[in-house]
Amino acid sequence: MAEHWTRLADMHREARVLLAKTGIETADLDARLLVEWITGCDQLEAIRNPNRAIDKTIVAQLHTVLNRRINGESVHRIIGKRAFFGIELGLSADTLEPRPDTEALVELAMPFLRQRIEAQGVADLIDLGTGTGAIALALLDQFHQLRAVGVDISQGALDTARDNAHLSGVSDRFAGLHSDWFSEVSGSFDMIISNPPYIPSADIKGLQREVALHDPVKALDGGQDGLTPYRIIAGHSRQHLRQGGAVALEIGFGQRRDIEAIFARQNFALSGVQKDIGGHERALLFAPM
């Protein structure tokens, strides 16, 4: 029966070699994550028991997912989940894959929300274009006195966000709203937060394959200059902000000056900037003047 088995160490080695040959820069990490997912054997097990026998049906499954990776699908889309700011989020075809750069937006929002909660006892947040719910759910996880509404034009994205809220244990403080930006929004909030689409339409085809081929285009396309969603948010935020409230936004590389001007025309002043892990200005905080 030995021909029906292979070694765990062989799977790791073969996966690394195959991905590296196709030019994937993160071949070592991707191979490890995919082998661990397919076999259920973590890194410690691979070190302790490299000769562990793995059934060839499992090996065949690994080759299937390696081909998906070679064809441009990201590891986390294949696995169907990704960690973000200490919580685990399920992914779907209707959502972007949350990325570490977006954690800068969460970090920017936290001091403001902490102050509001200390002053009021509770705070309310609305997350425009919530997708997986990453931003809202990360903040709900940090502040038990926070409530959040996640808005998305995609019903599939809202279903994913609600599932993630349940898995994160914050579903009692999270509500999903099907809306095109503010069209169905009523009431006011302490903070409006968003990671809106900010890629110029013409640039989408030139993005990495993992993004251009597998992320939903609606969640990427920011219009001709990449700034259309910021104009919408700037034009409608004031009527949905409570006294002393703020707007927190993720931005693309080099967009700060243009977005600051858009909000200045609506009488908002820049009150905070947060850089991402690469040192780029990634998140802006605005307050009404």
LOZALO-459745 format. One record per residue (C-alpha): residue in three letters; x, z, y. Coordinates in Angstrom, 2 decimals. Example, Ala and Ser with C-alpha at 12.3 -4.5 7.8 and 13.67 -1.06 7.14 Angstrom:
2
ala,12.30,7.80,-4.50
ser,13.67,7.14,-1.06
//
This chain:
289
met,0.00,0.00,0.00
ala,3.04,0.20,2.30
glu,2.45,-3.34,3.57
his,-0.69,-2.11,5.33
trp,1.25,0.23,7.60
thr,3.88,0.11,10.36
arg,5.85,2.77,12.22
leu,4.82,4.30,15.55
ala,8.32,3.69,16.95
asp,8.06,0.00,15.99
met,4.81,-0.33,17.94
his,6.38,1.11,21.06
arg,9.44,-1.13,20.79
glu,7.52,-4.32,20.03
ala,5.05,-3.71,22.84
arg,7.85,-3.15,25.37
val,9.68,-6.31,24.28
leu,6.56,-8.47,24.37
leu,5.51,-7.34,27.85
ala,9.05,-7.59,29.23
lys,9.41,-11.16,27.95
thr,6.38,-12.19,30.00
gly,7.90,-10.80,33.19
ile,5.76,-7.67,33.61
glu,7.86,-5.34,35.76
thr,6.24,-2.17,34.43
ala,6.61,-3.21,30.78
asp,7.96,0.16,29.58
leu,5.20,2.23,31.18
asp,2.44,-0.23,30.31
ala,3.55,-0.40,26.69
arg,3.62,3.38,26.38
leu,0.16,3.82,27.90
leu,-1.41,1.13,25.75
val,0.19,2.34,22.51
glu,-0.87,5.92,23.26
trp,-4.43,4.75,23.97
ile,-4.73,2.59,20.85
thr,-3.11,5.04,18.42
gly,-4.18,8.36,19.94
cys,-0.55,9.49,19.67
asp,0.88,10.87,22.89
gln,4.50,10.73,24.05
leu,5.35,14.05,22.41
glu,4.07,12.79,19.07
ala,6.16,9.62,19.44
ile,9.27,11.77,19.91
arg,8.46,14.22,17.12
asn,7.26,11.70,14.57
pro,8.59,8.19,15.30
asn,8.17,7.20,11.64
arg,4.47,8.00,11.62
ala,2.65,5.28,9.72
ile,0.06,3.27,11.65
asp,-2.53,1.09,9.89
lys,-2.18,-2.62,10.60
thr,-5.75,-2.80,11.85
ile,-4.58,-0.58,14.72
val,-1.56,-2.85,15.22
ala,-3.90,-5.83,15.51
gln,-5.92,-4.00,18.15
leu,-2.72,-3.35,20.08
his,-1.84,-7.05,20.09
thr,-5.31,-7.81,21.46
val,-4.89,-5.45,24.42
leu,-1.30,-6.60,25.01
asn,-2.60,-10.15,25.38
arg,-5.13,-8.90,27.91
arg,-2.30,-7.29,29.86
ile,-0.22,-10.48,29.67
asn,-3.21,-12.40,31.06
gly,-3.24,-10.24,34.16
glu,-5.65,-7.42,33.36
ser,-4.27,-4.08,34.48
val,-3.57,-1.28,32.02
his,-6.18,0.98,33.57
arg,-8.88,-1.70,33.45
ile,-8.10,-2.21,29.78
ile,-8.27,1.53,29.11
gly,-11.34,1.82,31.33
lys,-10.29,4.82,33.37
arg,-7.75,6.01,35.90
ala,-6.67,9.31,37.42
phe,-7.13,9.75,41.17
phe,-6.30,12.87,43.18
gly,-6.53,15.09,40.12
ile,-9.76,13.73,38.67
glu,-10.34,11.05,36.02
leu,-12.56,8.12,36.94
gly,-14.26,5.56,34.76
leu,-13.90,1.93,35.86
ser,-16.26,-1.01,35.59
ala,-16.31,-4.70,36.47
asp,-18.23,-3.77,39.64
thr,-15.54,-1.46,41.05
leu,-12.04,-1.62,42.40
glu,-9.41,0.28,40.48
pro,-8.58,3.34,42.64
arg,-4.95,3.22,43.71
pro,-2.49,5.91,44.79
asp,-2.32,4.58,48.38
thr,-5.96,5.58,48.87
glu,-5.03,9.22,48.30
ala,-3.66,9.08,51.86
leu,-7.25,8.76,53.09
val,-8.30,11.85,51.14
glu,-5.33,13.77,52.55
leu,-6.25,12.72,56.09
ala,-9.87,13.81,55.68
met,-9.19,17.23,54.16
pro,-8.05,19.22,57.23
phe,-11.02,18.01,59.26
leu,-13.51,18.83,56.51
arg,-11.90,22.23,55.96
gln,-12.41,23.07,59.63
arg,-16.04,21.93,59.56
ile,-16.79,23.98,56.47
glu,-15.10,27.06,57.94
ala,-17.15,26.67,61.13
gln,-20.51,25.73,59.56
gly,-20.38,26.97,55.98
val,-21.19,23.47,54.66
ala,-20.43,19.84,55.54
asp,-21.94,16.45,54.77
leu,-20.01,13.27,54.09
ile,-21.00,9.63,53.63
asp,-18.66,7.29,51.77
leu,-19.30,3.63,52.59
gly,-18.43,1.22,49.79
thr,-17.99,4.07,47.35
gly,-17.12,1.96,44.27
thr,-16.05,4.39,41.54
gly,-16.85,7.23,43.92
ala,-13.12,8.07,44.04
ile,-12.91,9.21,47.67
ala,-16.14,11.19,47.78
leu,-15.63,12.78,44.37
ala,-12.04,13.78,45.12
leu,-13.22,15.54,48.27
leu,-16.15,17.17,46.49
asp,-13.68,18.47,43.93
gln,-11.61,20.01,46.74
phe,-14.50,21.56,48.70
his,-17.38,23.24,46.90
gln,-19.27,23.53,50.19
leu,-19.23,19.75,50.70
arg,-22.09,17.34,49.96
ala,-21.67,13.58,49.78
val,-23.64,10.35,49.77
gly,-21.93,7.34,48.21
val,-23.13,3.98,49.56
asp,-22.56,0.65,47.86
ile,-24.12,-2.82,47.90
ser,-23.49,-3.07,44.15
gln,-25.91,-1.26,41.88
gly,-23.34,-1.44,39.10
ala,-20.80,0.35,41.27
leu,-23.33,3.07,42.08
asp,-24.05,3.56,38.38
thr,-20.31,3.97,37.78
ala,-19.98,6.42,40.67
arg,-22.90,8.52,39.39
asp,-21.38,8.61,35.91
asn,-18.06,9.72,37.42
ala,-19.78,12.40,39.47
his,-21.32,13.77,36.28
leu,-17.99,13.72,34.44
ser,-16.30,15.44,37.40
gly,-18.91,18.19,37.47
val,-20.08,17.47,41.02
ser,-23.25,15.46,40.39
asp,-25.39,18.18,41.98
arg,-23.67,17.48,45.31
phe,-23.40,13.68,45.08
ala,-26.14,11.13,45.78
gly,-25.81,7.35,45.43
leu,-27.50,5.02,47.91
his,-27.94,1.27,47.41
ser,-27.30,-0.16,50.87
asp,-25.49,-2.94,52.70
trp,-23.33,-0.69,54.89
phe,-25.73,1.31,57.12
ser,-28.87,-0.78,56.48
glu,-30.60,1.89,54.34
val,-28.80,4.94,55.75
ser,-30.73,7.62,57.61
gly,-29.69,10.97,59.02
ser,-26.33,12.12,60.32
phe,-23.09,13.37,58.79
asp,-20.01,15.39,59.64
met,-17.77,12.59,58.43
ile,-18.13,8.88,57.73
ile,-15.38,7.74,55.39
ser,-14.57,4.36,53.90
asn,-12.01,2.22,52.14
pro,-13.65,-1.06,53.18
pro,-12.62,-4.58,52.14
tyr,-9.73,-5.55,54.43
ile,-8.14,-8.63,52.87
pro,-8.58,-11.84,54.92
ser,-10.69,-14.27,52.89
ala,-7.97,-16.91,52.69
asp,-5.43,-14.41,51.32
ile,-7.37,-13.30,48.24
lys,-6.18,-16.08,45.94
gly,-2.58,-15.12,46.69
leu,-2.94,-11.50,45.58
gln,-1.46,-10.15,42.35
arg,-3.27,-11.46,39.27
glu,-4.43,-7.95,38.41
val,-6.35,-7.92,41.71
ala,-7.30,-11.54,42.32
leu,-8.62,-12.16,38.81
his,-10.12,-8.81,37.87
asp,-11.20,-6.89,40.99
pro,-14.66,-7.69,42.42
val,-14.23,-10.11,45.34
lys,-16.88,-8.36,47.46
ala,-14.75,-5.23,47.42
leu,-11.72,-7.16,48.67
asp,-12.98,-9.75,51.15
gly,-12.84,-8.47,54.73
gly,-13.87,-11.74,56.33
gln,-11.81,-14.34,58.13
asp,-9.40,-11.84,59.71
gly,-9.97,-8.93,57.32
leu,-11.60,-6.83,60.02
thr,-15.32,-7.61,59.72
pro,-16.22,-4.32,57.95
tyr,-14.41,-2.30,60.63
arg,-16.52,-3.94,63.34
ile,-19.67,-3.03,61.41
ile,-18.58,0.57,60.87
ala,-17.46,1.00,64.50
gly,-20.72,-0.45,65.80
his,-23.02,1.80,63.77
ser,-21.13,5.05,63.20
arg,-22.06,6.88,66.39
gln,-25.75,7.05,65.57
his,-24.97,8.61,62.18
leu,-22.37,11.16,63.30
arg,-23.13,14.77,64.11
gln,-21.68,16.38,67.19
gly,-17.95,16.70,66.70
gly,-17.98,14.41,63.67
ala,-15.29,11.91,62.71
val,-14.73,8.54,61.02
ala,-11.91,8.21,58.46
leu,-10.80,4.79,57.23
glu,-8.25,3.20,54.96
ile,-6.53,0.17,56.50
gly,-4.29,-2.66,55.36
phe,-0.66,-3.20,56.28
gly,-0.20,-3.90,59.99
gln,-3.89,-3.51,60.89
arg,-3.70,-0.28,62.89
arg,-3.51,-1.82,66.36
asp,-6.44,-4.20,65.83
ile,-8.65,-1.53,64.27
glu,-7.78,0.97,66.98
ala,-8.90,-1.63,69.55
ile,-12.15,-2.28,67.69
phe,-13.03,1.41,67.76
ala,-11.89,1.84,71.36
arg,-14.45,-0.77,72.39
gln,-17.09,1.49,70.82
asn,-15.68,4.54,72.65
phe,-13.84,6.09,69.73
ala,-10.36,7.57,70.10
leu,-7.72,7.66,67.39
ser,-7.14,11.30,66.43
gly,-5.10,11.10,63.23
val,-2.88,8.81,61.14
gln,-1.75,9.25,57.53
lys,0.97,7.25,55.79
asp,0.87,6.24,52.15
ile,3.51,6.87,49.51
gly,5.36,3.75,50.67
gly,5.58,5.03,54.26
his,3.01,2.57,55.65
glu,0.20,3.64,57.97
arg,-2.71,3.69,55.54
ala,-5.49,5.87,56.96
leu,-6.89,6.44,60.45
leu,-9.16,9.16,61.83
phe,-11.41,8.43,64.81
ala,-13.47,10.74,67.01
pro,-16.15,9.74,69.57
met,-15.01,9.92,73.18
//
